[in-house]
Amino acid sequence: MIQAKELRYGNKVQTQHGEIITVQQILSNTLVYDTQIKVTQEMAAVGKSYKTAYMTQVIEVVKESEFQEIDPISLTPKVLEKCGFRNYVRDEWILKVGNSHMDFEFGDEGLRLRQPIPSQVSLRYLHQLQNFLFSLAGYELEMELA
């Protein structure tokens, strides 16, 4: 289970069924991860008129999940690759951000920033990495879902 205070809009997490979702809204006990607007149109009878009239309905469909049903996505080499990281040397992972790059070390404790001095904080989950990069560089980390 993830606490609401750990999340922000755009974070990727997973349901207990393994579906990867993107946080769109954070509510008191739930989070919204998908909203769609469905528009339906039906023919309507208009008295004795020969004109065709239509009735239109707009319905908002909201998918939400309780925090107890949400799990973090663990960082793995496969997840890092889906996020755009490149592995050139054994435990060193590099992410290009704009015209520069960030070097990370990935080990048993998690992912740590390497430059200029190795970080004392280890990142274990994707939402932590997304929040870290956003607060450090204003960079919105995306994950390729395919």
Summary of the structure (lengths in Angstrom):
residues: 146
radius of gyration: 21.9
end to end distance: 24.9
largest distance: 81.2
contacts: 354
relative contact order: 0.18
helix: 16%
strand: 45%
